[in-house]
Amino acid sequence: MNARNFLIVMISFFGSLATYAQTNLLNAKIPEEIGIKSDAQLISDNDRPLEYGYVDDRDVMMGKMVWEIIDLSERINFPLYFPIDTTNIGPDRRSLYDILTKGIRSGEISEVYTDSYFNTKKSYKDIQASLTRIDTTDSGKEQINAGLQISPEYILKQDLSAQDVTQYKIKGYWYFDIRQSELKYRLIGICPVTPDVYTMNSDEKDYIELFWVFFPASRDVLHEAKSFNDKNSAMPVSFDQILNSRRFNATIYQEDNVYGDRSIANYMKDNAQNQLLESHRVKEKIRDFEENMWNY
């Protein structure tokens, strides 16, 4: 990232975050006034995600689509995972999973699909079965076998929560912009990975891709949602800024290729070390292209 783009990002970052840091906290006389903006703030508030610039296809000299896994057990990725218990915190702090599912439920996020190629669209009703497990106890099964109506206390309902999200899969596009002479990245889609609701209580869980969200269409929602800033709680960071600036650690597990975009695990089988080395090889191949541009 050159100095000009860095300056633009930093101005947008600090200029927008200040308006979302516990609004009116120091002026509130009662708890209900916390978070309520004054008339002057509402008039001056014009905060939106930093718009993507138009990129003509002729300006893309090289492009590479990659799929990556964000492991939420890594400390650097904690801002995308926490908070998982929202009982004792305010409504302004939610995990990325809660923001996505709430946006889908309310209709604010409508570009939801079954896979990373965005072929088949899904509604909230389509993913509800993957979010909730409904089971019957042994006593309830005895009632069913006896031809009786099952009692409500014998019906078990368990919902997936932010705590159950172990990873995020992301799809992004690396490209070299010849007009600006730099390598850039554009996030295309994001997908929470969770255990199948019917195996979540077992020792061997089956993990599934819950849904794929087309990222550019969800930026407004993710920009309004703030993650905790451990360095300065007065300036929380929006999820849109975290993801666009790649403030996370991720491992490439797939790239577009002649073999039908096969994943690394399909040709580096049963060898985690070789899979990791292959992931680094793909990453270095992309970086080397930009470096080689300046050697001629």
N, C-alpha and C positions, 0 to 999 in steps of 0.2 A: 504494500500500500504506500503510495507516494505521499509527500508532505501535504499536498492540497487536499486529497481525499481524507487524510487523517484529521486535518483541521476541520473539515466539514462534519465528520462523524462526531468529533469531540464537542463542537458547538451545539450540534443537535442533541447530543447526549446530555450535557449539563443544562442546556436551556429548557429541555422538555421535562427532565426528571424533577426539577425543583418544584413544579406545580403539583406533583403527585405525592409529596412527602408529608403525610399526615396533615392534610389541609386544615388550616384554622386551629391546629392543636394548641398553640400558645395563646390564642385569643378566646378560646372557648370558656364560657362560664358554667356550662353544664355539659355532661358527656354527649348529649344529643347534638350539640353544635359542632363536634369534631367531624371533620370530613365535609362540612357544608361550606361551599365557596361563597364569597361575597359577590355583590353585583359587579364590582370592578374586576374581580378575578374572572367571572364568567364572560365579561365583555372582551378581556384581553386574552382569554384562553383560546388558542388556535393551534393546539398540538395535534399533529398527525404523524404517521410513520414517514420516514425519509423515503421519498418517491424514488423508484428505480428509473434510471435514465433509459431512453430508447436505444436499443442496440440493433443495428441493421445486420442482416445475415451476412452481408458482404464484408462487414467489419470483424467477423469471427474467423480468425486464421486457423485456430485449432480448437477443438472441443472434445471433451471427454465426460461422459455420464458415469457417476459412481454412486454406489449404495454403501452406506456406513451404518455401524451400530454404535450407539451411545450407551455405555454401561453405567447405570445409575449407582452402582456400588463404588465408583471412583469418586473421590472427594471433590474433584474439580467440577463434577456434574451434579453435585448436591442441589444447586439452585433450581434445577429442573425437576427434582424429586420432592423436596420438602416445600411446605409442611404436609405431613400425612395425617396428622390429628388436628382437626379444625375446631375442636370443642372449646378450647380456651383462648382462641385468637380472634381478631376482628375479621369481618367479611372481605376486607381489602387484600388479605393474604391467602392465596390458594396455590396449589401445585399446578404444573402444566397440564397434567391429566384432568384435573377438575375443571380447568378453564376450557379445555377442548370438549369434554363431554357436556358441560353446561352450555357452551356455544352451539353444539349440535342440537341439544334438547330445545333450546330457545329459537333455533332457526337462524341465528346470526352467522353460524358456520354451516353452509349448505353444500360446499364442494367436498363431499365425503365419498370415498370409493373403496372397493374391495381389495384392490392391489395397487402396486406402484406405477402401473401403466395407465391408471385412471380410465379404465374402460367401462366398468359397471358401477353406477352410482348407488349409494346407500342412503336411506333415511334413518332417523333415530329409531323408528320402529324395527328396522332391519337389524340394528345392532343391539337392541334391548335383550334379545335372547343370549347374547354373548356377555352381557353385563351382569346378569342375575341368574342365580342357581335356585331352582325350586325343587325340593325333595320331600319325601314322606318318611316319617319314622316307622319303626317296626310295628308300633301300636296302630298307626294309621293304616298300614298295609293290612293288618288283621281286620280292621273295620271294613276295608274295601272288600276283602275276601268273604266277609260275613254279609255282604250286600247292604251295609249301612253307609250313611253319609259321613264322610271323614270330618273329624273335629278340627277346628282351626289350629288348636295348639299342637296338633301332630303334623302340621305343614311347616317345613323349614325353608326360610328364604334367606339367601346370602348374596350380597352384592359385591362386585369387584370395587376396590377402592384404590386410592393413589398408592397405598402401601404395597399393593400387589403388582405394580408396574416395575419390571426389572430392567427394561431397556427401552430405548427408542430407536427405530430405524428411520434413517433419513435418506432421501434421494436428492442429489445435487448435480450441478453442471459446472465443470471447470472450463473456462474458455480464455483464449488470448485475444484481447481487443486491440487490433492494429491501429485503431484511431487514437487510443490513449496509450498504446504500447505497454500494456501490463496484463498480468494474469489475474483473472477475477473468478469469483465463485457466486453462483446463484442457487439458493435453496429452492427445490421444487416441491417436495412432499415430506411429510412426517407421519410416523405410525407408532403408537404405543404397543409394546409387546407385553402380554399378560398371560398368566396360566389359564388354560381352559377351565371354566367355572366348575366343570364336573370332575376335574382332577386337582383342584386347588387345595384340597385337604389330604391328598395322598402323598406318599413319600416321593413318587416319581411323577412329576407334573409334566403335562403337555403344554408347551408354550405356543401361542398363536399370535398372528398379526391381527389386532383388534379392528382397525380401520385405517385407511390412508386419507390424510387431509391434504388437499392441494394448497400449499403454503401461501402463494401470493394472494389468494382469495380470503385468507384468514388473518392477514396482517393487522387489520384494524382492531380485531378482537384481542389479538396477542399484544398489541401495543398498549391497549388500555389496562391489561393485566400486568401487575408488577411482581417481580421476584425480589427476595430479600438481598440487600447489598451488605455483605459482612464488613466491608471497609467503612461504610457510612450509611447508617439506617435512615438518615434524612433524605437520601437520594436513592430510592429503589430503582432497579433496572427492569425495563420491560422485557418480556419474553421475546418480542420481535427483535430487540436489540441484541439479546444474548445469542439468538440463533443466526441472525444475519452477520454478526461480527465473529461467529464461530468461537464463542467463549465457552468451549467444552472440548472434551477429548473424545475422539471417535476412531473406529477402526474400519477400514474398507473391507467389505465382505463380497463385493460383486462390482463388476464394471461392464460397460457395454462392449461386446465382442462378437466375433463371427460365429461363435458357437451358441447363439441364442441367448446372449447375456448370462451365461452360466456362472454360478457362484464359485468362489474360490474353494469352498468345501467340497464341491463336486469333482474337482480334479486334484485336490490335495487332501485326500481322504485319510482320516484317522491319524492325523499328525498336526496337532495344534501349533507346534513351533514353525513348521513349514508354512502353515496357513498365515501366521503372523508375518513371516518373512516375505511371503508373496504380497501381502497387503502393503508392506513398506515398499516393495518393488514397484507396485502400481503408483503409489504416492510419489516416489522419486521420479518415475517416468514423466509424470505431469510437471513436476518442478523443473526437471532437466530441460524441458522444452523451452521454458522461459529463459533459463540460464543460457542455453545454446543460442538464443536469438541475439545475444549481445556479443557473441564470439565471431560474428561474421561481418 
